[in-house]
Amino acid sequence: MGRRGRVTREDVARAAGTSTAVVSYVLNEGSRPISPATREKVLRAMEEVGYRPNGIARALASGSTRTLGLVVPELGNQFFAALANALEAEASRHGLVLLLGDSAESVDRERSLVETFSARQVDGLIYVGVGAHDAVEIATSARIPVVVLDRVADDERAASVVIDNVEGAAGATRHLLEHGRRDVGAILGPSEVPTSLARFFGWRKAFEEAGLRPDDRFLQWAPFSKEGGYRAGLSLLGAEVVPDALFVASEDQALGLLCAAAELGVSVPGSLAVVSFDGTEASRYSVPPLTTVAPRFDEIARRTIDLLRAAPDAAPRAETCAADLVLRSSCGCQWPAGAPDRAGPPDSTEHPAPSDDERSHL
């Protein structure tokens, strides 16, 4: 046995009656020609002595760690949790391990996580940032493939996968206008975040298409959080003039808004129709259940992993994924308890309802 009871390659070599070099050739799978009989003898010896290959050493030899790093702003947010779950499942399908880092919405912690993943020589980095993409340069400079999610990458060496935020927001707002609501306001994320601005443009686009003008008194910029939605809701619904509908830029904000509406005695959807963005399964269980623009998490995950597995000399590219408008009762649609969701592209309500299993194939 080796030091501290660890089984070493020397132990395997003795059991197999070969040199340690031969054991290394077998472990490195093809670095040198080994006869089938010798290979079988070494593998049998490994099993007999209980040898487990050193993953780090094998990674150094092969140039691949079979690991990916994922940085997200907040795992407590249902959207990021659902995204991480889809990415982990897709990575696992390709024999890859996903290392998860929660930046707690701190730019400094983002940089620290990316530096740590780079030092561990991950094969790729998936990055969802809270601000500017300074941390991405750490990875791209180390020649680590990077895919930025939720917004287009600033670094031309990084690829990106984004949701069609403009059309998703326009479709949600359009749906509220189709319900006959005219004072349709919006609760958006921080104004400096590109995702927030894109959803703002989508909100305005729906009014322009309808030949209407939005009332900026019904517009609030707030943190992407339940507290942010709650505070914005209190401000909008407690004012002298109030909206009759709200497009809300995130599920967490919408849940906070529903809490504010309940406290103020505002009936949803009677007095206030609501449609949110970034919907997950949690939207089904709010009171009332939320109509929401739901990202196709499986498609986002598939495209992300495919980009990271592309040939090293492949040019980074930006890809856009569609989302589905999932109809429940917060907007005024009929959705009795136990009924399946109805879903379709944000500009249509004509599509049949998908089951939970079918949603990933939309």
Secondary structure by P-SEA (a helix, b strand, c coil): ccccccccaaaaaaaacccaaaaaaaaacccccccaaaaaaaaaaaaaacccccaaaaaaaaccccbbbbbbcccccaaaaaaaaaaaaaaaaacbbbbbbbccccaaaaaaaaaaaaaacccbbbbbccccaaaaaaaaaaccbbbbcccccccccccccccaaaaaaaaaaaaaaaacccbbbbbccccccaaaaaaaaaaaaaaaaaccccccccbbbbcccaaaaaaaaaaaaaccccccccccccaaaaaaaaaaaaaacccccccbbbbbcccccccccccccccccccaaaaaaaaaaaaaacccccccbbbbbbbbbcccccccccccccbbbbbccccccccccccccccccc
